[in-house]
Amino acid sequence: MAEPLWGQLTDVPGVLVGHANRVGAGWLTGVTVVLPPPGTVGSVDVRGGGPGTHETDALDPTTLVPTVDAVTLTGGSAFGLVSAHGVQRWCAEHGRGFAAGPLDDPASILVPIVPAAAVFDLGRGGDPTARPDIEMGYRAAQDAAQSADRPAGQPLPRGGVGAGTGARMAAGSLRGGIGTASIRLPGGVVVGALVVANALGSPFDPVTGALLGTAFIPAGLSRPSPSPSAPIRPTGATAFTPATAFTPPVEPADGGGIRPANTTLAVVATNAALDPAQARRTATAAHDGIGRGFSPAHTLFDGDAVFALATGQIAVTRPELVAVQAAAADAVLLAVLDAVLTRP
């Protein structure tokens, strides 16, 4: 796998990523797990009109538990959310979870906090019933944990892996997938992002054919290659031209639903110390990266959701917090571009 153009989520110290997927015999789907250090604060902001989520209410800043043990991103639409139970099982086996036991022994009962969100990829491998299950989620969590033993700085698997295995973009005309990026701020703060690009919208301008978002690339970072003026057509994509970059979906006459269905998911992580409310605001800001990378974004037919994780290693002031939130949006945009440019 080639080096990411703009860093990766695992540049945030202690954050691990794992994938599990299955391709062939009707399958084209998978699961991606983000495994943060114990004690990581988490929150989420869901903006899409067709979300498929699990345990996101638990991440509200007003609720009991401020921390997250893992985040599950999955294919399979709502069916795939069961994969979070496999991740939860792995966490419980390894002593991760909210201590819910009696006062004299609170750790005797651990309840892992594992929020999840799903993209729609049903039937893209040929069999609509071939979707992630508990075991696939468990394997993805295992893979994340085992990645700690891999060489430092090893590129994350990207493109058509994990939850991005069956992803598509631009109303189904382009291959989607996993992308990642990171931004380094003064004082040692790192903000990283991982995206599952599966949007109804297009990453290309429908008039010029240019790759969206290039104007927002922070100074000092490389511009995408190939040239934004020469849109790529990943292997397996159907015919794509700028004039048809986005075609509104058609509702079947039988009222059987809207096709295609979609969703872009992201996890943003930082080593800054954030409380749950600040993490929520960071997730909100990070959605700007999706809006810069796809047109349209956050549609009725997308379930766009962004999770924010803060490992708490570096204290930040309020002005520095604004910089962290701005970097979250930049990192998500760069991760979208990485997903678009990474070959399957």
C-alpha positions as CSV (number, residue, x, y, z in Angstrom):
1,M,0.0,0.0,0.0
2,A,1.4,3.4,-1.0
3,E,2.1,6.0,1.7
4,P,-0.9,8.3,2.4
5,L,-0.6,11.7,0.8
6,W,-1.4,13.5,4.0
7,G,-0.6,11.3,7.0
8,Q,-3.1,9.0,8.7
9,L,-5.4,8.6,11.7
10,T,-2.8,6.5,13.6
11,D,-0.4,9.5,13.7
12,V,-2.4,10.3,16.8
13,P,-0.4,8.4,19.5
14,G,-2.2,5.3,20.8
15,V,-4.9,5.1,18.2
16,L,-5.2,1.8,16.3
17,V,-7.2,0.8,13.2
18,G,-8.2,-2.7,12.1
19,H,-10.2,-4.1,9.2
20,A,-12.1,-7.3,8.3
21,N,-13.9,-7.9,5.0
22,R,-15.1,-10.5,2.7
23,V,-15.1,-10.4,-1.1
24,G,-16.5,-12.9,-3.6
25,A,-19.3,-15.5,-3.7
26,G,-21.9,-12.7,-3.3
27,W,-19.9,-10.8,-0.7
28,L,-18.5,-7.2,-0.9
29,T,-18.6,-5.7,2.5
30,G,-16.6,-5.3,5.7
31,V,-16.0,-3.7,9.1
32,T,-13.4,-1.1,10.3
33,V,-12.7,-0.6,14.0
34,V,-10.9,2.3,15.6
35,L,-9.4,1.3,18.9
36,P,-8.3,4.3,21.1
37,P,-6.3,4.2,24.3
38,P,-8.3,3.5,27.5
39,G,-10.0,6.6,28.9
40,T,-10.5,8.3,25.5
41,V,-13.3,10.9,25.5
42,G,-15.8,10.5,22.6
43,S,-18.7,12.1,21.0
44,V,-20.6,12.1,17.7
45,D,-22.6,14.3,15.3
46,V,-25.0,12.7,12.9
47,R,-26.0,14.9,9.9
48,G,-27.4,12.6,7.2
49,G,-31.1,12.0,6.6
50,G,-30.8,8.2,6.6
51,P,-28.6,7.2,9.5
52,G,-27.8,3.7,10.7
53,T,-26.3,4.0,14.1
54,H,-25.8,2.2,17.4
55,E,-25.1,3.7,20.9
56,T,-24.7,7.2,19.6
57,D,-27.1,8.5,22.2
58,A,-24.7,7.4,24.9
59,L,-22.2,9.9,23.5
60,D,-24.3,12.9,24.3
61,P,-22.3,15.3,26.6
62,T,-25.2,15.1,29.1
63,T,-25.1,11.3,29.6
64,L,-23.3,9.2,32.2
65,V,-20.2,7.8,30.4
66,P,-17.7,10.3,28.8
67,T,-15.4,7.7,27.3
68,V,-15.4,5.3,24.3
69,D,-13.7,1.9,24.2
70,A,-13.9,1.5,20.4
71,V,-15.8,2.8,17.3
72,T,-17.2,0.4,14.7
73,L,-17.7,1.5,11.1
74,T,-19.5,-1.2,9.1
75,G,-21.1,-2.1,5.9
76,G,-24.4,-3.9,5.7
77,S,-26.7,-1.0,6.5
78,A,-28.7,-1.5,9.7
79,F,-28.0,-5.2,9.5
80,G,-24.3,-4.6,9.8
81,L,-24.6,-2.9,13.2
82,V,-24.6,-6.3,14.8
83,S,-20.8,-6.3,14.2
84,A,-20.5,-3.8,17.1
85,H,-21.4,-6.7,19.4
86,G,-18.3,-8.6,18.2
87,V,-16.2,-5.5,18.9
88,Q,-17.9,-5.2,22.3
89,R,-17.1,-8.9,23.0
90,W,-13.4,-8.4,22.2
91,C,-13.2,-5.3,24.5
92,A,-14.8,-7.2,27.4
93,E,-12.3,-10.1,26.9
94,H,-9.5,-7.5,27.2
95,G,-10.7,-5.6,30.2
96,R,-12.0,-2.6,28.4
97,G,-15.3,-1.1,29.5
98,F,-17.3,1.1,31.9
99,A,-17.1,-0.3,35.4
100,A,-20.7,-1.1,36.4
101,G,-20.2,-3.6,39.2
102,P,-21.0,-3.1,42.9
103,L,-19.3,-0.4,44.9
104,D,-16.9,-2.8,46.6
105,D,-15.8,-4.2,43.2
106,P,-16.9,-2.0,40.3
107,A,-14.6,-3.6,37.8
108,S,-16.3,-7.0,38.3
109,I,-18.8,-5.9,35.6
110,L,-17.5,-4.1,32.5
111,V,-19.8,-2.7,29.9
112,P,-17.7,-1.7,26.8
113,I,-18.9,1.5,25.1
114,V,-18.8,0.7,21.4
115,P,-20.8,3.2,19.2
116,A,-21.2,2.2,15.6
117,A,-22.5,3.5,12.3
118,A,-23.2,1.8,9.0
119,V,-22.9,2.5,5.3
120,F,-25.3,1.1,2.7
121,D,-23.6,-1.5,0.5
122,L,-26.3,-4.2,0.5
123,G,-26.2,-6.3,-2.7
124,R,-23.1,-4.8,-4.2
125,G,-21.4,-8.1,-4.2
126,G,-24.5,-9.8,-5.6
127,D,-26.1,-11.2,-2.5
128,P,-28.1,-8.7,-0.3
129,T,-28.0,-11.1,2.6
130,A,-24.1,-11.2,2.7
131,R,-23.4,-8.6,5.4
132,P,-21.1,-8.1,8.4
133,D,-21.9,-10.2,11.5
134,I,-20.6,-10.4,15.1
135,E,-17.6,-12.5,14.1
136,M,-16.5,-10.0,11.4
137,G,-16.6,-7.3,14.0
138,Y,-14.5,-9.3,16.4
139,R,-11.9,-10.0,13.7
140,A,-11.7,-6.3,12.9
141,A,-11.1,-5.5,16.6
142,Q,-8.4,-8.2,16.7
143,D,-6.8,-6.7,13.7
144,A,-6.7,-3.3,15.3
145,A,-5.1,-4.6,18.4
146,Q,-2.5,-6.6,16.4
147,S,-1.6,-3.5,14.4
148,A,0.2,-2.2,17.5
149,D,2.9,-4.8,16.8
150,R,3.5,-3.6,13.2
151,P,6.3,-1.3,12.2
152,A,5.8,2.3,13.3
153,G,4.5,4.5,10.5
154,Q,3.3,1.6,8.4
155,P,0.7,2.8,6.0
156,L,-2.9,1.9,6.9
157,P,-4.7,-0.3,4.4
158,R,-7.0,2.1,2.4
159,G,-9.3,2.0,-0.5
160,G,-11.6,-1.1,-0.8
161,V,-11.0,-2.5,2.6
162,G,-13.0,-2.9,5.8
163,A,-16.2,-0.8,5.9
164,G,-15.1,0.7,2.5
165,T,-15.0,-2.7,0.7
166,G,-18.3,-2.1,-1.1
167,A,-18.3,1.7,-1.0
168,R,-19.3,3.8,-4.0
169,M,-19.7,7.5,-4.7
170,A,-21.3,9.8,-7.2
171,A,-24.7,8.1,-7.3
172,G,-22.9,4.7,-7.6
173,S,-20.8,5.6,-10.6
174,L,-17.4,5.7,-8.8
175,R,-15.7,3.3,-6.5
176,G,-15.5,4.6,-2.9
177,G,-13.5,3.3,0.0
178,I,-11.3,4.2,3.1
179,G,-9.2,7.3,3.2
180,T,-7.1,8.8,6.0
181,A,-5.1,12.0,6.8
182,S,-3.7,14.0,9.7
183,I,-2.8,17.6,10.6
184,R,0.0,18.5,13.0
185,L,-0.5,21.7,15.0
186,P,2.0,23.8,17.1
187,G,2.7,22.4,20.6
188,G,2.5,18.7,19.5
189,V,-1.2,18.5,18.9
190,V,-2.2,16.0,16.2
191,V,-5.6,15.7,14.6
192,G,-6.2,12.7,12.4
193,A,-9.2,11.4,10.4
194,L,-10.4,8.2,8.8
195,V,-13.3,8.3,6.3
196,V,-15.5,5.7,4.7
197,A,-16.4,7.5,1.4
198,N,-19.8,6.1,0.2
199,A,-21.6,9.3,-0.8
200,L,-24.5,10.0,-3.0
201,G,-22.8,13.2,-4.0
202,S,-19.8,13.4,-6.3
203,P,-16.2,14.4,-5.3
204,F,-15.9,16.1,-8.7
205,D,-17.2,19.4,-9.9
206,P,-20.1,18.6,-12.3
207,V,-19.2,21.5,-14.6
208,T,-15.3,21.4,-14.8
209,G,-14.6,17.9,-13.7
210,A,-12.1,19.2,-11.1
211,L,-11.6,17.3,-7.8
212,L,-13.5,19.2,-5.1
213,G,-11.7,20.5,-2.0
214,T,-8.3,21.1,-3.4
215,A,-8.5,24.9,-2.6
216,F,-8.8,23.9,1.1
217,I,-5.6,21.9,1.3
218,P,-3.5,23.5,4.1
219,A,-0.2,25.2,3.1
220,G,2.8,22.9,2.9
221,L,0.8,19.7,2.0
222,S,1.0,18.1,-1.4
223,R,-1.8,18.6,-3.9
224,P,-3.6,15.5,-5.2
225,S,-2.1,13.5,-8.0
226,P,-3.3,12.8,-10.7
227,S,-4.2,16.3,-11.7
228,P,-7.7,17.5,-10.4
229,S,-8.4,18.5,-14.0
230,A,-8.1,14.8,-15.0
231,P,-10.7,12.9,-13.0
232,I,-9.9,9.3,-12.3
233,R,-12.3,6.4,-12.9
234,P,-11.3,3.6,-10.4
235,T,-11.4,0.1,-11.6
236,G,-15.0,-1.3,-11.8
237,A,-16.7,2.1,-12.0
238,T,-19.4,2.6,-14.5
239,A,-19.1,5.4,-17.1
240,F,-18.6,8.8,-15.4
241,T,-18.5,12.2,-17.0
242,P,-18.5,15.6,-15.3
243,A,-21.9,16.4,-16.8
244,T,-23.5,13.4,-15.0
245,A,-21.4,13.7,-11.8
246,F,-24.7,13.8,-9.8
247,T,-28.0,12.5,-11.0
248,P,-30.8,12.7,-8.5
249,P,-32.0,9.2,-7.4
250,V,-35.3,8.0,-8.8
251,E,-38.0,6.7,-6.4
252,P,-39.3,3.4,-7.7
253,A,-42.9,3.4,-8.9
254,D,-43.8,0.7,-6.4
255,G,-42.7,2.8,-3.5
256,G,-40.1,0.2,-2.6
257,G,-37.5,2.7,-1.5
258,I,-34.8,5.0,-2.9
259,R,-31.8,3.7,-4.8
260,P,-28.9,4.1,-4.5
261,A,-28.5,4.4,-0.8
262,N,-25.2,5.7,0.6
263,T,-23.5,7.4,3.7
264,T,-20.1,8.8,4.5
265,L,-18.7,8.1,7.9
266,A,-15.6,9.6,9.6
267,V,-13.7,9.2,12.8
268,V,-11.6,12.2,14.0
269,A,-9.1,11.7,16.7
270,T,-6.7,14.0,18.6
271,N,-4.2,13.9,21.4
272,A,-5.7,17.1,22.8
273,A,-7.6,17.1,26.0
274,L,-11.2,17.7,25.3
275,D,-14.3,17.3,27.5
276,P,-17.4,15.6,26.0
277,A,-19.0,18.9,24.9
278,Q,-15.8,20.0,23.2
279,A,-15.5,16.6,21.5
280,R,-19.1,17.0,20.2
281,R,-18.3,20.5,18.8
282,T,-15.2,19.0,17.1
283,A,-17.4,16.3,15.5
284,T,-19.7,19.1,14.3
285,A,-16.8,21.1,12.8
286,A,-15.4,18.0,11.1
287,H,-18.6,17.6,9.1
288,D,-17.4,20.7,7.1
289,G,-14.8,18.4,5.5
290,I,-17.5,16.1,4.1
291,G,-19.3,19.2,2.8
292,R,-16.1,20.4,1.1
293,G,-15.4,17.0,-0.4
294,F,-18.8,16.0,-1.9
295,S,-21.5,17.8,-3.7
296,P,-24.2,17.4,-2.5
297,A,-23.4,16.2,1.1
298,H,-25.6,15.3,4.1
299,T,-28.5,14.5,1.8
300,L,-31.8,12.7,2.7
301,F,-30.3,9.5,1.3
302,D,-27.0,9.7,3.2
303,G,-26.5,8.7,6.9
304,D,-23.4,10.9,7.3
305,A,-21.9,10.7,10.8
306,V,-18.7,11.9,12.4
307,F,-17.2,10.5,15.6
308,A,-14.7,12.5,17.6
309,L,-12.1,11.0,20.0
310,A,-9.8,12.8,22.3
311,T,-7.0,10.9,24.1
312,G,-6.3,13.8,26.5
313,Q,-2.5,14.0,26.3
314,I,-2.1,17.7,25.7
315,A,-4.1,20.5,27.3
316,V,-5.4,23.2,25.0
317,T,-6.7,26.7,25.5
318,R,-9.9,28.0,24.0
319,P,-8.1,29.6,21.0
320,E,-6.2,26.4,20.5
321,L,-9.4,24.5,20.7
322,V,-10.7,26.5,17.7
323,A,-7.5,25.4,15.8
324,V,-8.2,21.8,16.7
325,Q,-11.7,22.0,15.3
326,A,-10.6,23.7,12.1
327,A,-8.0,21.0,11.7
328,A,-10.7,18.4,12.2
329,A,-12.5,19.7,9.1
330,D,-9.3,19.9,7.1
331,A,-8.3,16.3,8.1
332,V,-11.7,14.9,7.1
333,L,-11.5,16.7,3.7
334,L,-8.0,15.3,3.1
335,A,-9.2,11.9,4.1
336,V,-12.0,12.2,1.5
337,L,-9.4,13.1,-1.2
338,D,-7.2,10.2,-0.1
339,A,-10.2,7.8,-0.5
340,V,-10.9,9.2,-4.0
341,L,-7.3,8.9,-5.1
342,T,-6.4,5.6,-3.6
343,R,-6.7,2.8,-6.1
344,P,-8.9,-0.2,-4.9
